[in-house]
Amino acid sequence: TAVKFKPQLHVEKGCVPFPAVNAAGEITEGLKGWIWSEDCSVAPLGSQMYGRSTWFQDKWAMVYAWYFPTGFAAGGAEIRHYWSSMVMWIDNPALETPKILGASLSQQLLEPRGYLLGFLTPQRKDPYDKYISIPPVSFVGAQPVSSRRISRWRVEYTYSGGSNVSTKVSHRYANKGDWLALVFSAREGQYHDLIMWDQLTDEARAALNSVDFGESKVPFNDQNFQSTLEKAYPF
């Protein structure tokens, strides 16, 4: 089921996702120092997506997570390791056609930096943006079929077609001066190979449970999985 619902990721800013750990339990070192997005626009070993699913509050929760070797804030590289995550909520994975109930996209999971590049950063806000419906434009393959001007500067589009299970998200700055965040997107992204928690080797799981990634925490390991669901719950 998690493969069926996995999203596309469009990287607007920052690095592409990298593997966080290999089968032997060796953790990616990350990238140190001041770098630009172009310095990590390709993952030499390919990109990776991680997942973990469970029942939570009578809903089936699927956590999708991406690891980035550098965390960007206010346009600059700030920390060595960075995780972003999305939680897709459905009614029942055993049904022939499970229904999407909502979704949660990680925002500011880290403390604000205070001042970055001379600008005051936003105050602490919710760690996840929470939705009980998905914007139609953000389903993979959706196409505009009509438009209606609702103000001088705004046009409302109606979309049709496309997937009813796979969505599109972008990794970009939701607010100036803040950390990179996930937002629903109109732009096509890429699917990345998904590996679920129970598909990882014992060594890889042990590493993700024990290694210190610094400020950014693994959202789906044994220590943080329950907390991720609690923070992301949109209902």
N, C-alpha and C positions, 0 to 999 in steps of 0.2 A: 504493500500500500504506500509506503513512504516513497518508493521510486515513482509510482504513478503521480504523486502530488508534488514531486520535487520542483522547485522554482528555477527559472533562469536568473543569472546574476549579470547585471551590466555594471562594469567598473568605470565610473565616471571620474573618480579621483582616487589617489592612493595606489597601492599595490594590487596585483591580481592575487587570488588566494593561492597559498602554497600548502603542501602536505605538512602537518604539524609533527608527525611521528612516523617512523617506519616500522616494519614488522618486528624488528629486533628490539624495539622500545627506545630507539635513539631519537631524541627530540631535535627539531630544527633549531639552529642557533639564532635565527632571526638576522636582521640587518642593523648594524650599529652606525650611529652617526647621522649627520645631516645628508639626506638623500632626496631625490626628486622622484615623482611617480614613474618617470621614464626608466629609472634605475631598477625597477622591479615590475616592469610591464610584462615580463615573461617568467613563468615558473619553469626552471630547467628540467624538473622531474614531472612536470604536469601539475595541473590544479586539482584540488581535492575538496569534497564536501563531506561533512560528517553528520550523522543523524542518530536520534534515539527517540523511541516512542513508548507511550504508556497511557493508561487510563488516568484521568484527573478530573474530579468533580463531574463524573458521569459523561465525560467527553473524551474522545481520543485525541491526544496531543502528539504532534510530530515536531520535534526540534531539529532544525537544520542549522548547521554552523559552518562558518568559514574561518580559517586561520590566515592572518596576514603577518608577514615578517616585520612590519613596521606599523606603528600607529601614528596617524596624522591628525593634527589639530591646527586650525587656523592656517592651513596651507603648508605647514611644515612638519617634518618627521619629529616625533616627540618621544616615543618609547619603542622598545625593540620588538615586543610581541603584541598582537591585537586580535581579538576575537569579535566577530559579529554573528548574530543569530536571528532566526525567524522561527516562530511557532505557528504551525497550521493546525487549526482545530476542526475536527469532523465529528459526525454523529456516531458512526460505527464502521470500522474497517472490514467487518465481516459481510456487510451488505454488498449487493452487486453494484450499486451506484451510491457510494457514500456521499453525504451532503456536506459541503463546506459550511461551517458555522461561524468562522471568524479567523483572524490572523493577527499576529503580533510581531512587530519589527523592532529590533534593538536600536536604541537611540544613544542616550548618554549613560553608559554603564560605568563610566569612570568619573572621578571627581573633576569639576571644572578646574582649569589651570590658573584661574584668577586673571592674570594679564598675559596675553600672548601677542607678540608682535605689536605691542603698544595699544591693543584694544582690550576692553573689558569683556570677558567671556560671559555668556548667559549664566543665569543661576541654575542650580541643580534642578533637573526636571525628571519626569518619569523615565525609567530605564527602557520602557517599550511603548511604542505607538500601537494602539489597540483598535482593531476593526471588527465589526460584526457583519460587515459586507465588504466585498472586494470591488474596487473601482473597475467597471467593465473594460476600460482601456488597458488594464494591467493583466488581462488574461492573454496568454501566448496566442498569437495569430488573430486577435481581434482587429477588425477593420471599421473605420468610420463610414456610416451609410447615410447620415444626414447631419445637418448643423442648424443651429438657431442662435442668432445674436441676442444676448440677454442684457448687454450694456455696450457702451462705446468701446470698451476694451476687452470684453469677454464674449467668447463664443462657446456655446454648449454643443457637444457632439453626441450623437447616438452611435453606439458600436454594435456590431453583429459578428457572428461567427467566432472562430477560434476555439481554444480549449475551454472546458469547464472545470478543469482540475489543476492545470499548471499555470503559474503566475510569473510575472516579471518584476524584479526588484532591482534598484540601483544602489550602489555604494557611493555616497556623495555627502557633501556638507548640507545638513538640514538647516543649520543656522551658522552664520559667519562666526568665526572664533571658537566653534565647538569641535568636538570629535567627529570623525566620519560616522555616518549612520546609514541605516537601510531605509529606503522609501519605495513605495509602489511606483512603477515606472511605465511610461508608454513605449520605451525603447526596448528593442529586442536585445537579449543578453546571450549568455552561453550556459549550457548545461554542463555541470561538472560531475565527475565520477562520484557516486554516493557510496559511502561505506558506513554501515550501521554499527552501533556500539558493540553488539554481540557478534559482529563479523570481524572485529579487530582481534589480533592475537592477544594472549594473556599478557605478553610483554608490553604491547602498545597500550593496553588498558591500564596496566600498572603505572606506566610512565605518565599518562594523562592524569592519573589520580594523584601522583606524588610530586611531579616536577613543578617548580615554581615559575610561572610565566610572568611574574611581576604583577603590575596593577591589573592587567586584563586576565580574567579568569576563564577557565574552560567551562562553557555553559552547560555541558552535557555529561560531565564526569560524575562519579558517585557523590562527591561533596556538594556539587552545585546544581544538579539536575532538578531536584525538588524546588529549590529556590528560584530557578529559572521559570518553572511553571507557575509558581505563585506570583512572581513579578509580572509575568506576561498574561495572566488570566484576564480576558476582556469582558467577562459576563457579570 
